[in-house]
Structures are given as C-alpha cells and as structure tokens.
C-alpha cells in the first residue's frame, strides 16, 4: 500500500529535478514540524517528496527542503496535491528516514519529530485530522500483517481473513477515496487468488463509481516503462540521500579495537539489559539469527568457552531475527539459556537503531569486550574465542 522504503554539503535541490508545472507551483499543503532537541544537535536537511499520481503511477518529485540549524525548534515545508495523497518526509541525519504524511488539498499537518522516529513510517500528528485517520488505518493493517508473518502456517488463514475483511469493509464504508483505493490495491496484490478476478472487477467498478473524481488503479505506484527526466533525477537524488545517511550513521559507531560499545536491548521476558550493567571481566557480544546456520554452528564452541571461564565470561547474544517466535524457539532447541539473550528488532519487525548503526553486513559477527565494554578482539570463530581467552589470562 505504501511500499518503498550527512557528511557532505548539500547542493540546491533545483539542480536535481525538473521544475514543477505551473499548477504544481501553487502549493496547497503545509507541513509544520516541531523538532525535539535530539534532532537539532547538529545541522542537517529535511526533504519532502511524493509520487505525482495525477501524471502517472511512477512520476516522482521533490517538493521542498529546508536546512535545520542547531537548536532550531520548528521547520515548515510545503507541497502540492490535487486530491488526497501521501508525501514522504526524510531527514539527512537524525529523525525519520521515510515518514508518510497524508494530506488533502489545503491541509496543514503538524507533527512532533524526534531522533527516536528514525524507522517510523506512520505517526499520529498534533494537527491534521485526515492524516491521523489514514495513519490509524495503516497502523491497523500493519499490526495484522506482522501477526500474520510471525504466527504458524496454520494461523495464516485466520489473519488473512481478518485483513481481507478489513480491506473489504474499508473499501465499502470509508468516505475517503485514498483509503478505499488503497484497500482495493491490497486485495488485488495479496488476495487475488482467494477473492477471484471477477469479484475484484466488481469491487474496482464499485470504488470507481463511488469516487468518480479519484484516479483509482494508480495507487500502487506501478513502474512506468519510460520514466521522465524529472523522475529519473529524483530517484537518483533519493538514492544519494539514503546512501549518505547510511554513511553518516555508521560513522557514529566505531567498532575498531579499543572502541567502547553501548547497547541496551530487551531479553526474552521483555526486560531491558544493558552491556554496561554486566559485571564480568569479559563480555562476548555475539550477533546471530535463528535462520543463520553458521551462527548456530558456533554454539558448541561458545558453550565450551563459557564452561571453562564461567566466572569471568558472559555471553550477550543479540539476535537480529524479526520473527520473535523463531528466536525463542532457537534458544530452546540449542539449549543456550545460560547466555544472556536479547533481541535486536522491535514488535514491528524493524531493526532497532542501536543495532542497525553498528553496520552489521554479515553474520555471524562478534566482539570480545573487557569489563569497560571496550573491544579487545572481534570476529572470533570456532576455537578462536577459547584461544584468545587463554592468551589473555596468561598475560
């Protein structure tokens, strides 16, 4: 329904896309951002862009951008919409990477933005009734999609039925064409086999007749065979912005020998456990996942090391599983209850920021820390952990 997902100085956006048409220059959407102090600890830039569905399902454009100074409290951006659409909001350093803002012509949407919103896609607004209505709808179906992915195969039909009923109800009862059209798109994309093509055509005709002035059928933003020059340059610039943000975030966390690591994640009972709370001469930070066979192949070696150095070693096992049920199941299967197990993703299946900015590109990955949580060795596999601990204890 809404799928897409700096170290450098920023050049004016006008160099990266074609100018809006005369009609589009009459911006009719105002977005006011109230900024938390953690967003303005350093200068950065905020961007606003969207698809132009009134042109084609793939046309994209930057509407506005603004430089944020240190300590700045508010910033205002503007965009254009001939009817209700969603915009994308992104920050170059701290704040959301891609936040959806829903607006109708002449709307003003006001939001409170924090650095904690980094992976937030849908957030309730301080002001903006229409935005909040669409956001609540998105959060609802997002919750049930998550439940559908995390449950057993036997439960998939149950949650599929809930989602189909919800989309069907929204399609028939919502007074908002954006919600009705998006519900139709979700039924077409994910439940076509269950509903049948004839029934889908009936639903499409119903929505088209219900909202004759709304361009039903383009809400999935399908890719056009030929992209305009403006869209090509917009996409190129977006890729540059996202790449620069990843570089920036990884630069904030140093994983070299001698660097200090800080993590505070929740264990299997939901209790937060910080690395700094662990009182041990050595801490082995192991990053793994239930689906990673090489990771689980390391477990016998970790158990041997832990048995020999049980008085001076703690294993802090960070799972990057998005399916928490599979994570807990793997712990039971491997009989690793003596490890301190924590999870690196939240209930929305998103990787927690503190884990993501470690820049882990492959697993298994691990770090051996001293009692001050400073890295003294890393990427120790098989017997290497035992050999390293033996060497350290002899010093």
C-alpha positions as CSV (number, residue, x, y, z in Angstrom):
1,X,0.0,0.0,0.0
2,X,2.8,2.3,0.8
3,X,5.9,0.3,-0.2
4,X,9.3,1.9,-0.7
5,X,11.0,2.0,1.7
6,X,25.4,14.0,6.1
7,X,28.8,14.2,5.8
8,X,28.7,16.2,2.6
9,X,27.4,19.7,1.9
10,X,24.1,19.8,0.2
11,X,23.6,21.5,-3.1
12,X,20.3,23.2,-4.0
13,X,17.7,20.6,-4.9
14,X,16.8,22.6,-8.0
15,X,19.8,21.1,-9.8
16,X,18.4,17.5,-9.4
17,X,14.9,17.6,-10.8
18,X,12.8,19.4,-13.4
19,X,10.7,22.3,-12.0
20,X,7.0,21.7,-11.1
21,X,4.4,22.7,-13.6
22,X,2.6,26.0,-13.2
23,X,-0.3,24.2,-11.4
24,X,2.1,22.4,-9.1
25,X,3.8,25.6,-8.2
26,X,0.7,26.7,-6.3
27,X,1.5,24.6,-3.3
28,X,-1.6,23.8,-1.2
29,X,-0.2,21.5,1.5
30,X,1.6,22.9,4.6
31,X,3.7,20.6,6.9
32,X,4.9,22.0,10.2
33,X,7.5,20.0,12.2
34,X,8.1,20.6,15.9
35,X,11.7,19.4,16.5
36,X,13.0,17.6,19.5
37,X,16.4,18.8,20.7
38,X,17.9,15.4,19.7
39,X,17.0,16.3,16.1
40,X,18.8,19.6,16.2
41,X,22.1,18.7,17.9
42,X,23.8,19.3,14.6
43,X,22.9,20.9,11.3
44,X,21.1,18.8,8.8
45,X,18.5,18.9,6.0
46,X,14.9,17.7,5.8
47,X,13.3,16.7,2.5
48,X,9.7,16.4,1.2
49,X,8.8,14.3,-1.9
50,X,6.0,12.3,-3.4
51,X,4.6,10.4,-6.3
52,X,2.6,12.6,-8.8
53,X,-0.2,10.1,-9.5
54,X,-2.1,12.7,-11.4
55,X,0.7,12.4,-14.1
56,X,1.5,8.7,-13.8
57,X,1.9,5.9,-11.2
58,X,5.6,6.3,-11.3
59,X,6.2,10.1,-11.6
60,X,8.1,11.5,-8.6
61,X,9.1,14.9,-7.5
62,X,10.8,16.8,-4.6
63,X,8.5,19.5,-3.3
64,X,10.6,21.2,-0.7
65,X,13.7,21.0,1.5
66,X,15.0,23.1,4.5
67,X,18.2,23.4,6.3
68,X,17.9,22.8,10.0
69,X,20.2,24.8,12.3
70,X,21.5,23.7,15.7
71,X,18.8,24.2,18.3
72,X,16.1,25.1,15.8
73,X,12.6,24.3,17.2
74,X,10.3,24.3,14.1
75,X,10.5,24.0,10.4
76,X,7.8,24.4,7.7
77,X,7.6,22.6,4.3
78,X,5.1,22.8,1.5
79,X,3.9,20.5,-1.2
80,X,1.1,20.2,-3.8
81,X,-1.8,17.7,-4.1
82,X,-4.8,18.0,-6.4
83,X,-6.5,15.4,-4.2
84,X,-5.7,13.3,-1.2
85,X,-2.2,11.7,-1.4
86,X,0.7,10.7,0.8
87,X,4.0,12.5,1.0
88,X,7.4,11.2,2.1
89,X,9.4,13.1,4.7
90,X,13.1,12.3,5.4
91,X,16.0,13.8,7.4
92,X,19.6,13.7,6.3
93,X,21.0,12.8,9.8
94,X,18.7,12.4,12.8
95,X,14.9,11.8,12.6
96,X,12.7,9.7,10.3
97,X,14.3,8.2,7.2
98,X,10.9,7.9,5.5
99,X,7.8,9.1,7.3
100,X,4.4,9.0,5.5
101,X,2.3,12.2,5.7
102,X,-1.2,12.0,4.3
103,X,-2.9,15.2,3.2
104,X,-5.8,16.6,1.3
105,X,-5.7,20.0,-0.6
106,X,-5.4,23.0,1.7
107,X,-4.4,20.7,4.7
108,X,-2.0,21.7,7.4
109,X,-0.3,18.8,9.1
110,X,1.8,19.4,12.3
111,X,4.0,16.7,13.8
112,X,6.4,16.3,16.6
113,X,9.7,14.8,15.4
114,X,12.3,13.0,17.5
115,X,15.5,11.2,16.6
116,X,13.7,8.1,18.0
117,X,11.4,8.3,15.0
118,X,14.3,7.0,12.7
119,X,12.4,4.0,11.4
120,X,8.9,5.3,12.0
121,X,6.7,5.1,8.9
122,X,3.3,6.2,10.4
123,X,3.0,8.7,13.2
124,X,0.0,10.5,14.6
125,X,0.0,14.2,14.1
126,X,-0.5,17.1,16.6
127,X,-2.7,18.7,13.9
128,X,-4.2,17.0,10.8
129,X,-7.4,15.1,11.1
130,X,-7.2,13.5,7.7
131,X,-3.6,12.4,8.3
132,X,-4.5,10.8,11.6
133,X,-7.4,8.9,10.0
134,X,-5.2,7.4,7.3
135,X,-2.4,6.7,9.8
136,X,-4.7,4.8,12.1
137,X,-5.8,2.7,9.2
138,X,-2.2,2.0,8.2
139,X,-1.2,1.1,11.7
140,X,-4.1,-1.3,12.0
141,X,-3.3,-3.3,8.9
142,X,0.4,-3.2,9.7
143,X,-0.2,-4.8,13.0
144,X,-2.1,-7.7,11.5
145,X,0.4,-8.2,8.7
146,X,3.0,-8.5,11.4
147,X,0.9,-11.1,13.3
148,X,0.3,-13.0,10.0
149,X,4.1,-13.2,9.4
150,X,5.0,-14.3,12.9
151,X,2.5,-17.0,13.5
152,X,2.5,-20.6,12.4
153,X,1.3,-21.6,8.9
154,X,-1.9,-22.9,10.5
155,X,-2.7,-19.3,11.7
156,X,-2.1,-17.6,8.3
157,X,-5.6,-18.2,7.0
158,X,-7.0,-16.6,10.2
159,X,-5.1,-13.4,9.9
160,X,-5.6,-13.3,6.2
161,X,-9.3,-13.4,6.8
162,X,-9.1,-10.5,9.2
163,X,-7.1,-8.5,6.7
164,X,-9.5,-9.3,3.8
165,X,-12.5,-8.4,5.9
166,X,-10.8,-5.1,7.0
167,X,-10.0,-4.1,3.4
168,X,-13.4,-5.0,2.2
169,X,-15.1,-3.0,5.0
170,X,-12.8,0.0,4.3
171,X,-13.5,-0.2,0.6
172,X,-17.3,-0.1,1.2
173,X,-17.6,2.1,4.2
174,X,-14.7,4.6,4.2
175,X,-15.7,8.1,2.9
176,X,-12.1,8.7,1.9
177,X,-11.1,7.6,-1.6
178,X,-7.4,7.2,-0.7
179,X,-8.3,4.5,2.0
180,X,-10.8,2.8,-0.3
181,X,-8.4,2.8,-3.2
182,X,-5.5,1.5,-1.1
183,X,-7.7,-1.2,0.3
184,X,-8.6,-2.3,-3.2
185,X,-4.9,-2.3,-4.2
186,X,-4.1,-4.6,-1.2
187,X,-6.8,-7.0,-2.1
188,X,-5.5,-7.1,-5.7
189,X,-1.9,-7.6,-4.8
190,X,-2.2,-10.1,-2.0
191,X,-5.5,-11.8,-2.0
192,X,-6.4,-12.2,-5.7
193,X,-6.4,-16.0,-5.6
194,X,-8.7,-16.0,-2.6
195,X,-11.2,-13.4,-3.9
196,X,-11.2,-14.2,-7.6
197,X,-10.7,-11.9,-10.6
198,X,-14.4,-11.5,-11.2
199,X,-15.1,-10.3,-7.7
200,X,-12.1,-8.0,-7.9
201,X,-13.5,-6.4,-11.0
202,X,-16.8,-5.8,-9.3
203,X,-15.0,-4.2,-6.3
204,X,-13.0,-2.0,-8.7
205,X,-16.1,-0.8,-10.5
206,X,-17.8,-0.1,-7.2
207,X,-14.9,2.1,-6.0
208,X,-14.7,3.8,-9.4
209,X,-18.4,4.7,-9.3
210,X,-18.2,5.7,-5.6
211,X,-15.3,8.1,-6.2
212,X,-15.5,9.2,-9.9
213,X,-13.0,12.1,-9.5
214,X,-10.3,10.0,-7.8
215,X,-7.9,8.1,-10.1
216,X,-8.5,4.5,-8.9
217,X,-5.9,2.0,-10.0
218,X,-2.8,4.1,-9.8
219,X,-2.3,3.9,-6.0
220,X,0.2,1.0,-6.2
221,X,2.7,3.3,-8.0
222,X,3.4,0.8,-10.7
223,X,6.6,1.4,-12.6
224,X,6.1,3.1,-16.0
225,X,8.1,1.6,-18.9
226,X,9.6,5.1,-19.6
227,X,10.5,7.4,-16.7
228,X,10.5,11.1,-17.2
229,X,13.7,13.1,-16.8
230,X,12.3,14.6,-13.6
231,X,11.6,11.2,-12.1
232,X,15.0,9.8,-13.1
233,X,16.8,12.7,-11.4
234,X,14.5,12.5,-8.3
235,X,15.3,8.8,-7.9
236,X,19.0,9.3,-8.4
237,X,19.0,12.0,-5.7
238,X,17.0,9.9,-3.3
239,X,19.5,7.1,-3.7
240,X,22.3,9.6,-2.9
241,X,20.5,10.9,0.2
242,X,19.8,7.4,1.6
243,X,23.4,6.3,0.9
244,X,24.8,9.4,2.6
245,X,22.6,8.8,5.6
246,X,23.8,5.2,6.0
247,X,27.4,6.5,5.9
248,X,26.7,9.1,8.5
249,X,25.0,6.7,10.9
250,X,27.8,4.2,10.6
251,X,30.4,6.8,11.2
252,X,28.8,7.5,14.7
253,X,29.7,4.0,15.9
254,X,33.3,2.9,15.9
255,X,33.8,-0.8,16.0
256,X,37.6,-0.8,15.9
257,X,39.7,-2.4,18.6
258,X,39.8,-0.2,21.7
259,X,36.4,1.4,21.0
260,X,33.6,1.3,23.5
261,X,30.2,-0.3,22.6
262,X,26.9,0.6,24.2
263,X,23.8,-1.5,23.8
264,X,20.6,-1.8,25.8
265,X,18.2,-4.4,24.4
266,X,15.2,-6.5,25.7
267,X,15.6,-10.1,26.8
268,X,13.1,-12.9,26.3
269,X,10.9,-11.5,29.2
270,X,10.9,-8.0,27.7
271,X,13.3,-6.6,30.3
272,X,16.0,-4.2,29.1
273,X,19.6,-5.3,29.7
274,X,22.5,-3.0,29.0
275,X,26.0,-4.1,28.3
276,X,27.2,-1.6,30.9
277,X,25.1,-3.4,33.5
278,X,27.0,-6.7,33.1
279,X,29.6,-7.2,35.7
280,X,32.2,-9.5,34.2
281,X,35.9,-9.4,33.2
282,X,34.9,-10.3,29.7
283,X,31.7,-10.0,27.6
284,X,31.3,-11.8,24.4
285,X,28.9,-9.9,22.2
286,X,27.5,-12.4,19.6
287,X,25.3,-11.2,16.8
288,X,23.3,-14.0,15.3
289,X,19.8,-15.2,13.9
290,X,17.8,-18.3,14.2
291,X,17.9,-18.8,10.4
292,X,21.8,-18.4,10.2
293,X,23.3,-21.9,10.2
294,X,26.9,-20.7,10.5
295,X,25.8,-18.7,13.6
296,X,24.3,-21.7,15.3
297,X,27.2,-23.9,14.3
298,X,29.3,-21.7,16.7
299,X,27.2,-22.5,19.7
300,X,29.2,-25.6,20.9
301,X,32.4,-23.6,20.9
302,X,30.7,-20.8,22.9
303,X,29.4,-23.4,25.5
304,X,32.9,-24.8,25.9
305,X,34.4,-21.4,26.5
306,X,31.6,-20.4,28.9
307,X,32.1,-23.6,30.9
308,X,35.8,-23.0,31.3
309,X,35.6,-19.3,32.0
310,X,32.2,-19.2,33.8
311,X,33.5,-16.9,36.5
312,X,34.9,-14.3,34.1
313,X,32.8,-14.5,30.9
314,X,29.3,-13.5,29.9
315,X,27.8,-14.2,26.5
316,X,25.5,-11.4,25.4
317,X,23.7,-12.9,22.4
318,X,22.0,-10.3,20.1
319,X,19.5,-11.8,17.7
320,X,18.6,-9.9,14.6
321,X,15.5,-12.1,14.0
322,X,12.4,-10.2,13.0
323,X,10.3,-13.2,14.0
324,X,10.5,-13.3,17.8
325,X,8.8,-16.7,18.0
326,X,11.5,-18.3,15.9
327,X,14.1,-16.6,18.1
328,X,12.7,-18.1,21.3
329,X,12.3,-21.5,19.6
330,X,16.0,-21.5,18.6
331,X,17.1,-20.7,22.2
332,X,15.1,-23.8,23.4
333,X,16.4,-26.0,20.6
334,X,20.1,-25.0,21.1
335,X,19.7,-25.1,25.0
336,X,21.5,-21.8,25.4
337,X,19.6,-20.5,28.3
338,X,22.9,-19.7,30.1
339,X,23.5,-17.0,27.6
340,X,22.0,-13.6,28.0
341,X,19.7,-13.4,25.1
342,X,18.4,-10.1,23.8
343,X,16.5,-9.1,20.6
344,X,17.7,-6.5,18.1
345,X,14.3,-5.9,16.5
346,X,11.0,-4.4,17.8
347,X,7.5,-5.6,17.6
348,X,7.0,-4.0,14.2
349,X,9.8,-6.3,12.8
350,X,12.1,-3.3,12.4
351,X,15.8,-3.5,13.4
352,X,16.4,-1.4,16.5
353,X,18.5,1.7,15.7
354,X,21.3,0.9,18.2
355,X,21.8,-2.4,16.3
356,X,21.4,-1.1,12.8
357,X,24.0,1.6,13.2
358,X,26.6,-1.0,14.1
359,X,26.7,-1.6,10.3
360,X,26.5,-5.4,10.5
361,X,26.5,-6.5,6.9
362,X,27.0,-10.2,7.6
363,X,26.6,-12.7,10.4
364,X,27.9,-14.4,12.4
365,X,29.6,-11.3,13.8
366,X,31.0,-10.9,17.3
367,X,33.1,-8.7,19.6
368,X,35.0,-9.6,22.7
369,X,34.7,-6.8,25.3
370,X,36.6,-6.0,28.5
371,X,34.8,-5.0,31.7
372,X,34.5,-1.4,30.4
373,X,32.8,-2.7,27.3
374,X,35.8,-1.8,25.1
375,X,36.5,-4.0,22.1
376,X,39.6,-6.2,22.7
377,X,39.0,-8.7,19.8
378,X,36.4,-9.4,17.1
379,X,35.2,-12.0,14.7
380,X,36.4,-14.9,16.7
381,X,35.1,-18.2,15.3
382,X,35.4,-21.9,16.3
383,X,38.3,-22.3,18.8
384,X,39.5,-18.7,18.4
385,X,37.4,-17.4,21.4
386,X,39.0,-20.0,23.7
387,X,42.5,-19.4,22.3
388,X,42.1,-15.6,22.8
389,X,40.8,-16.0,26.4
390,X,43.6,-18.5,27.2
391,X,46.1,-15.9,25.9
392,X,44.5,-13.0,27.9
393,X,44.5,-14.9,31.2
394,X,48.2,-15.7,30.8
395,X,49.2,-12.0,30.4
